[in-house]
Amino acid sequence: MRSDGKRLFIEIETNELNQYGLIRESIAQYLIKDSMVVDVQSYSVKDLGNIYITVNDTVPYDPLRKDYDIQIVSDKHITAYN
């Protein structure tokens, strides 16, 4: 959350497995909890907030390629000054 009270978020859309892997590896040591509901992976990260990752098949279908929608949402109790 910014100091003026507005929440920050980042949205990343990619089809590169390496970018998906990089994000998962970089948050691994800061995880508070992780879960999966239907097609959405959810991660709670210390001093950051929540990360939601949706994995979809690509068009045309390729078993080695997926579309990754990654949303990083700040926690309402964390400000830019923390």
Sequence and secondary structure as in RCSB ss.txt:
>XXXX:A:sequence
MRSDGKRLFIEIETNELNQYGLIRESIAQYLIKDSMVVDVQSYSVKDLGNIYITVNDTVPYDPLRKDYDIQIVSD
KHITAYN
>XXXX:A:secstr
  TTS   EEEEEE  HHHHHHHHHHHGGGEEEEEEETTEEEEEETTTEEEEEEEEE SS  TT EEEEEEEEE 
TT  TT 
